[in-house]
Amino acid sequence: MADVKRSRIANRECSVARAMEAIGDRWSILLLREAYYGVKRFDEFQYYVGIAPNILSTRLKKLVDAGIMAKIPLPEHAGRYEYVLTEKGRDFFPTYLALKKWGDDWLAEPAGPQVVFNDRFNGEEIKYPEVLNARGAPLRLEDIEIVPGSGAVPFNRKRFGADGKPVAAKPSRSSGKR
């Protein structure tokens, strides 16, 4: 049981788990999509995403609380706000692009993607950068070695060891009953 508790702590400290906690639901990603398209007003988010007002309010609050968006009062309309991307929210854009590319490559209709991004300077379509390994070849899962990082909790230091080879999980001592 102690190993299960330590693994939960390791998950709580994991940057991917933290990112998913901050952003990781369908509605939040779609709200960020609209923010990247230039949407800032509550009613515009509601219109373009097709989201219920209560869910929209909750998700926008979550993005504001996470520092991904800021809620700015509109001087010309008392009690109304704009939701603008913070530096943290703008910094998520390459991650959004990676998700969009995967969706375009694997899930788009045969005619192609719904939206493409063009360079404002020359109008040419933005090319997604390929992730390369240290030898300059396209990165494959088989090319990576998992090693504990400088912020690794003891559970992950033990799990991934100094040589990057995963340590076999200890069998559970539970009776198998749930």
C-alpha positions as CSV (number, residue, x, y, z in Angstrom):
1,M,0.0,0.0,0.0
2,A,2.9,2.4,0.7
3,D,4.1,2.0,-2.9
4,V,0.6,2.9,-4.2
5,K,0.6,6.0,-2.0
6,R,4.1,7.0,-3.2
7,S,3.0,6.5,-6.8
8,R,0.1,8.9,-6.2
9,I,2.5,11.5,-4.8
10,A,4.7,11.0,-7.9
11,N,1.6,11.6,-10.1
12,R,0.7,14.7,-8.1
13,E,4.2,16.1,-8.7
14,C,4.3,15.1,-12.4
15,S,4.3,18.1,-14.7
16,V,2.0,16.3,-17.2
17,A,-0.5,15.6,-14.5
18,R,-0.3,19.2,-13.4
19,A,-0.8,20.4,-17.0
20,M,-3.8,18.1,-17.4
21,E,-5.3,19.4,-14.1
22,A,-4.9,23.0,-15.4
23,I,-6.1,22.4,-19.0
24,G,-7.0,18.8,-19.6
25,D,-10.6,18.8,-20.6
26,R,-12.3,19.2,-23.9
27,W,-14.0,22.5,-23.1
28,S,-10.8,24.2,-21.8
29,I,-8.9,23.2,-25.0
30,L,-11.7,24.5,-27.1
31,L,-11.8,27.8,-25.2
32,L,-8.0,28.2,-25.7
33,R,-8.6,27.4,-29.4
34,E,-11.0,30.4,-29.6
35,A,-8.7,32.6,-27.6
36,Y,-5.9,31.8,-30.1
37,Y,-8.5,32.8,-32.9
38,G,-8.9,36.2,-31.1
39,V,-12.1,35.6,-29.1
40,K,-12.2,37.5,-25.8
41,R,-15.8,38.0,-24.7
42,F,-18.0,35.5,-22.7
43,D,-20.8,35.6,-25.3
44,E,-18.4,35.0,-28.2
45,F,-16.9,32.0,-26.4
46,Q,-20.4,30.6,-25.8
47,Y,-21.4,31.2,-29.5
48,Y,-18.3,29.7,-31.1
49,V,-17.8,26.7,-28.8
50,G,-21.5,25.9,-28.2
51,I,-21.0,25.6,-24.5
52,A,-23.6,26.0,-21.7
53,P,-23.1,29.3,-19.7
54,N,-22.5,27.5,-16.4
55,I,-19.8,25.2,-17.9
56,L,-18.3,28.2,-19.7
57,S,-18.1,30.2,-16.5
58,T,-16.5,27.4,-14.6
59,R,-13.9,26.7,-17.3
60,L,-13.0,30.4,-17.7
61,K,-12.6,30.7,-14.0
62,K,-10.3,27.6,-13.9
63,L,-8.2,29.1,-16.7
64,V,-8.0,32.4,-14.9
65,D,-7.2,30.8,-11.6
66,A,-4.4,28.8,-13.3
67,G,-2.9,32.0,-14.7
68,I,-3.6,30.9,-18.3
69,M,-6.1,33.7,-19.0
70,A,-6.7,37.0,-17.3
71,K,-10.2,38.5,-16.7
72,I,-10.0,42.2,-17.6
73,P,-13.0,44.6,-16.9
74,L,-14.3,46.5,-19.9
75,P,-14.3,50.2,-19.2
76,E,-17.2,50.9,-21.5
77,H,-19.4,48.2,-19.9
78,A,-19.7,48.0,-16.2
79,G,-19.8,44.4,-15.0
80,R,-18.5,43.0,-18.3
81,Y,-15.1,41.5,-18.9
82,E,-12.7,40.3,-21.6
83,Y,-10.7,37.1,-21.2
84,V,-7.2,37.5,-22.5
85,L,-4.3,35.1,-22.8
86,T,-1.5,35.6,-20.3
87,E,2.1,34.8,-21.2
88,K,1.5,31.4,-19.7
89,G,-1.5,30.9,-22.0
90,R,0.3,32.2,-25.1
91,D,3.2,29.8,-24.2
92,F,0.7,26.9,-24.5
93,F,0.2,27.7,-28.2
94,P,2.9,25.2,-29.6
95,T,1.2,22.5,-27.5
96,Y,-2.1,23.4,-29.0
97,L,-0.5,23.3,-32.5
98,A,0.9,19.8,-31.8
99,L,-2.6,18.6,-30.8
100,K,-4.2,20.3,-33.8
101,K,-1.6,18.7,-36.2
102,W,-2.3,15.2,-34.7
103,G,-6.0,15.8,-35.2
104,D,-5.5,17.1,-38.7
105,D,-3.3,14.1,-39.6
106,W,-5.4,11.4,-38.1
107,L,-9.0,12.7,-37.6
108,A,-9.8,15.4,-40.2
109,E,-12.3,14.7,-43.0
110,P,-10.8,13.6,-46.3
111,A,-11.2,17.1,-47.7
112,G,-8.6,18.3,-45.1
113,P,-8.6,20.4,-41.9
114,Q,-11.2,23.0,-41.1
115,V,-8.7,25.7,-40.3
116,V,-5.1,26.3,-41.3
117,F,-2.6,28.9,-40.0
118,N,-0.9,31.2,-42.4
119,D,2.1,33.5,-41.7
120,R,0.9,37.1,-41.5
121,F,4.1,38.3,-43.2
122,N,3.9,36.3,-46.4
123,G,0.6,34.5,-46.3
124,E,2.2,31.1,-46.6
125,E,0.8,28.2,-44.6
126,I,2.7,27.6,-41.3
127,K,4.7,24.4,-41.4
128,Y,4.7,22.3,-38.3
129,P,8.3,21.6,-37.1
130,E,9.3,18.0,-37.0
131,V,10.6,16.8,-33.6
132,L,14.1,15.4,-34.2
133,N,16.4,13.2,-32.2
134,A,19.9,14.1,-31.4
135,R,21.1,12.7,-34.8
136,G,18.7,14.9,-36.7
137,A,16.3,12.1,-37.7
138,P,12.5,12.2,-36.9
139,L,12.0,11.3,-33.3
140,R,10.5,7.9,-32.6
141,L,9.4,6.5,-29.2
142,E,12.2,3.9,-29.5
143,D,14.8,6.8,-29.5
144,I,14.1,8.0,-26.0
145,E,15.5,7.0,-22.7
146,I,13.6,7.9,-19.6
147,V,15.7,9.1,-16.7
148,P,14.8,10.9,-13.5
149,G,14.9,14.6,-13.8
150,S,16.4,17.1,-11.2
151,G,12.9,17.5,-9.6
152,A,12.1,13.7,-9.5
153,V,10.5,12.5,-6.3
154,P,12.2,9.5,-4.6
155,F,9.5,7.2,-6.1
156,N,10.5,8.2,-9.7
157,R,14.2,8.1,-8.9
158,K,13.8,4.5,-7.9
159,R,11.4,3.7,-10.7
160,F,13.6,5.0,-13.5
161,G,17.0,4.3,-11.9
162,A,20.2,6.0,-12.7
163,D,20.6,4.1,-16.0
164,G,17.1,5.0,-17.3
165,K,15.9,1.4,-17.3
166,P,12.6,1.0,-15.6
167,V,12.7,-1.1,-12.4
168,A,10.1,-3.9,-12.4
169,A,7.0,-3.1,-10.3
170,K,6.6,-5.0,-7.1
171,P,3.6,-7.4,-7.2
172,S,0.6,-6.2,-5.3
173,R,0.0,-8.0,-2.0
174,S,-3.8,-7.4,-2.1
175,S,-6.1,-10.4,-2.0
176,G,-7.5,-9.5,-5.4
177,K,-10.9,-8.5,-3.8
178,R,-12.2,-5.0,-4.5
